[in-house]
Amino acid sequence: MTEILFTLLALLALLWAIALLYLSGPDLSAFDQPIGQSCNSAKEPSEELKAVVASFSGIFPTLKRTPLSQHLALLRNYFDNIFPVTETSTRFTAIDAGGVRAEWVQAPNVDSGRRLLYIHGGAYAVCSPKSHRGLTAKLSEIANAAVLAIDYRLMPEHARMAGIEDCRSSYRWLLDNGPDGPAPANAVFVAGDSAGGNLTLSLIAWVRDQGLRAPNAAVALSPQTDGTLGSPSLKNNLATDPLLGPLFKSLIRIPRTMLLWGTWLLTRIRPCDPVVSPVFGDLAGLPPLLVQASEAEMLRDDSRRYVNKAIAAGSPVTLQTWRHMVHVWQIFYPELPEGREAVEEIGKFLRAHS
């Protein structure tokens, strides 16, 4: 019995050591200093924000009543239909973007030579171009560009790497193809939120390393940058994040070592590999980048650490934070006044780098 217990303890110690030394990546706490501009630090939550938070209350009890096997389908349907499209004059056109399903999003009279690749969020498993049409329609207008919103392959039906490959393929295609047919782009932008923000940051580093034409600018909204789940705000902001908190509170309670092993077994990619955790990569030589995040959300420190490290590497990166906001509050444009503020800042940034 003693020998068996000793063997188990030795095995556990080995698994812990591998997780610490091989899966978790280097310590990033040096990049925890608060920087950037806080756009509404003195403001209290708007009444519209309270209404948005209240709207989440319906989905969580529904999930509890629904068998676990049906959760994914339920969430996909919920997020595809919760966000209204107010830009009724915008055109949405289905397209095959170099083997990737996508749609062109064109506000009236935009310059088709100016193109923006949009990568939606949704934890790599939910959402689609449809769920983000309200936001992509507005981005088309403020960027004076045709937006290519891609329907990249989702987990668990596809491997994590499949979505990354779709982003790369569609970016290559976008450089030489517009809504009117083959033609080189005059200006190129990339943007994404949450998981799509992760894919955006992974993509712009890959574009740099491949020697491809760099985007004029990129935007990441509440991005996940650290797949090792090492950011302090994942736990510190659990109670203040009204969307991610209820969805992931059970997951966060699992020991980090087990989560690291689970992530590796699920994806067969080291959680600290920069392809899935951009914060661990080389952040020098990036294009102008705007990152927006909420001070209250669980992924706040993913943004903070990435931006601090990128600035230390000499890249032109800006962090803007809002207090009290829900995760990716920009998607509630135009209902949220804070969403209107954030989108206005995005417009200023894109126009400054055209």
N, C-alpha and C positions, 0 to 999 in steps of 0.2 A: 504493500500500500504506500509506504514511504517513497519507494522508487517511482511509482506512478505519479504521485503528487509532485515530486521533484521534476519529473519529465514534463508535466503539464505547466508548471511554473516556468521552466526553462523555455518551453515553446511560447508561452505568453510573453515572456521577456523578449524573445527573438522577434515576434510579430510586432511588439511595441517599438523595438529598436529600428526595425525596417521601416515602419510607418514614420518614425521621427526623422530618420536619416535619409530615406529614399523617396518617400511619398509626400512629405509635408513641405519641402523646400526650405530656403533660408528664412531667417527671422526678418520680418518687415516692420518691426515696431519702431525703427528709426524714422519711419515715414508717417508717423501718426500725428505730427504737428498740425494744428488747424491752420489752413491757408485758404486763399481764394476770397471771393466776394460773397457776402451774404445778402441776398437781394431783398429780403423782407424780414430782417431779424427783429424789428420792433413791432411787427404786426401780430395781432391775434387771429386765430382761425376764422375764416369767413363763414357766413351762414351757409353758403353753397358747399363749402368743404364738409360741414357737419352733415349736410344732406347726402353727399357722396359716401361718407363713412357709414351713415345709416343704411344706405342701399346695399352694403355688403352683408348686412345682418340676415338677409334672406337666404344666401347661398350656403352659409356654414351649417345651419340646422338641416338644410336639405341634404348636404353631404353626410351628416350623421345618420340620417334615415335611409341612406342609399347604400346598397352593398358595395364593398370596396372595389369589386370587379367592374363596377359601372361608373366609378368616380371620374375616370379620364374622359369618357364620352360626355358626361354631364358638364364637366368644366370646359371642354371644347365648345359645346353648344352655348354655354353661358357667356363665355368671353367673345364668341363670334357675334353675339346679338345684343350685348349690353351697351355698346357705344354707338350713339346715333351719328349719321352722316348729315351734316347741315349744309355742306357745300353742294347744293343740288345741281349746279351747272358744271360740276367737274365730271370728266369722262373717265371711265374705268374700262380698260381693254385687256382681255386675257391674251397672254403671249407666251411663247416658248423662248426663254432667254438662254440660249446655248445649252439646251437640255434641262433647264430648270423651269418649273412652272412659276409664272409670275403674272403681274398685271401692270400696265402703264396707268399712271394716275396723272391726269392733265387738267389743271385749272384753265379757265379760258385765256387764250392768247399767250400762253407761256412759250418761251424759246425752247424748241425741241433739241437744240444743240447743247443746252445746259441740262445735265442729267444728275439725278440723285438716286443712289441705291439705298433703299430702306429695308432694314432687317428687323422684323418684328420680334418682340419678346414672348414670354410664356413658358419659362423654365424648360425650354427645348422640347416641350411635349404638347403644348396647347397654343392657341391663337393662330392667325393666318393673315394674309393681306386684307381679308374682309373685316376682321376685328379692328384693324387699325386704319380703316378708310377715312374716318373723320380727321385723324392726325395727318395722314399722308396727303389728303386733299389740301389741307392748310399749308403743309410744307411745300407742295407744288406752287402754291400761290406766292408765299413769301420768298422762296428761292428763285422764282421765275424760271422753273425747271420742270421737265418731265420726270416724275418719280417712278422708278422701277421697284415695286414692292414684290419681293420674292416669297414664294411659298416653299421654303426649303424643307427638306425631309426631316421629320420629327422622330424623336424617341417615343416609345420603345420599339416602334416598328422598324426603325433604322438605327444604325450605329451613330454614336456621337459625331464621328468623323464625317459622316455623310452630309450633315448640315454645313459643316465647315467647307467641304468641297463644293457644295452648291453656291456658297457665298463667293468663293474664288472664281468659279466658272462664270457666274453671272456678272461679276466685276469685269472680267476679261471681255465678255460679250458687250457690256455696256459701253466700253471705250470706243467701239466701232459700230454700234447699232443704236438707232433711236426709234421713236414711235412712228417715224415716216419711212423707215427702212435703213439699210446700211449707210452710215455716215459717221465720220469721226466726231467725237464730242468736243465742244468748245470749252466747257467747264464740267468738272466732275466732283460730286460730293458723296459722302457716305454717312448714314445715320442709323441708329438703332436704339432700342430700349431694353433694359434688363438683360435677359439672355441675348437679345439682339444687340445690346450694347457690348456684351462680351464678344460676340461674333464680329462686331465692327472693329473693336480694338485688335482682335486677332488678325483680322483681314488687313488692316493698314500696316501692321508690322510685316506680314507676308508680302504685300505689294512692294514695300521698301526692299525686302530681301531678294525679291525676284527681279528687281530693276524695272518694274513696270511704271507706267505713268502714275504718279502719286495723285491722290485727290487734292483738289484745291483746299478742302477743309473737311473735317469730320465732326460729328456730334454723337455723344453717348449719353443717354438718359438713364439715370439710376443703374449703371452697368454692374454686372457681376464681373469682377476681375480676378478673384482668387478662388479657384476650385478646391483648395484645401480647407476652406471654411475657417480661416485663421483670423478674420477681422473681428476686433472686439465688439463692434456694434451688432454682430449677429446675435449676441446674448444681451448686451446692454440695452438694445432698442427693441427687444422682443415684445415688451409690453406697450410700446408707443407706436408700433407699426400695425395699423388696423387691417392690412391686407395680408402681408407675408407672415405676420405673427401668428394668427389663427391657422394658417395653412401649414406652417412649418414648425410649430412649437414642439410637436412630438419628436420631430427629426433632430432638433437642436439639443434635446435632452440625451441623445445617444452619445456615448463617449466618442471623442473626435478620432481616436485611433480606429475604431470600428467603422466610422464614416469614411475615413481615408481608404481602408481596405475595400469597403463596399463600392466606393466610387471606382477604384481601380478594376475590381471584378466586373463591374457593369460596363465600363467603357474600354478597358484594356489600354488606357492612357494614364500615365502618371498624373495624379491630380495637380502637381506643381509644374507640369510641362507647359511652357508658354503658349502652346497652341490652344490650350483650354483655360489657362490661367495667365492672361497677358501681363499681369503685374510682375511676374517672375522673369519676363523677357528683357531684351535690350530695348530700352525706350528712347534711345537717341535717334535723331534723324526722322522724327515723325512729322506729318503735316500739321498745320494749325488744327487744334482740337478743343472743342468745348464740351465740358462734362457738367451735367446738372444732377443734383441729388437732393434729397430731403434730409434735414437734420434728424428727423424722427424715424427714418426707415432703417431696417436691418442691414442694408447694403451700403450705408453711408460711408463706412471706413474702407470698403472696397474702392470707392471713388477717391477718397482722400489719399490713401496710400498710393494708388496708381498715379494720381496727379503730382504728388510730392516727388515720387521717384522720377517721373518724366521730366519735371522741371529741373531736378538735380542733374539729369542727363542732357539738359540743354534744349529740350523740345518745347515748342510754343503751345503750352497747354494751359487752359483756364478752367478753374472750378467755380461753379456758382451753386450756392446752397439756399434752400428755403426752409424755414421752420414749419413744423406741424404737418407738412404735406404727406399725402399717401404716396406709396411707391408708384412711379411713373404718372404723376398727376397731370402731366401735359396731355395725356390722352383724353382727359375730360374737357378739353377745349371745345366750345367756348363757354361752357357752363361755369367753370371755375375762374374767378378773377385771377387767382394765382397761376392758373394754366395760361391765361392770356398774357400775363407778365412774362412767363417763361418762354412762350412761343415768340413773343416780341424780341426777347433777347437772342433767341436762335436766329430770327430774321436779320437782326443787326450783324450778328457774327457771320452769317453766310454772305451777306452783301459786302462785308468788309474784306472777304477773301475770294471775291469773284474775279 
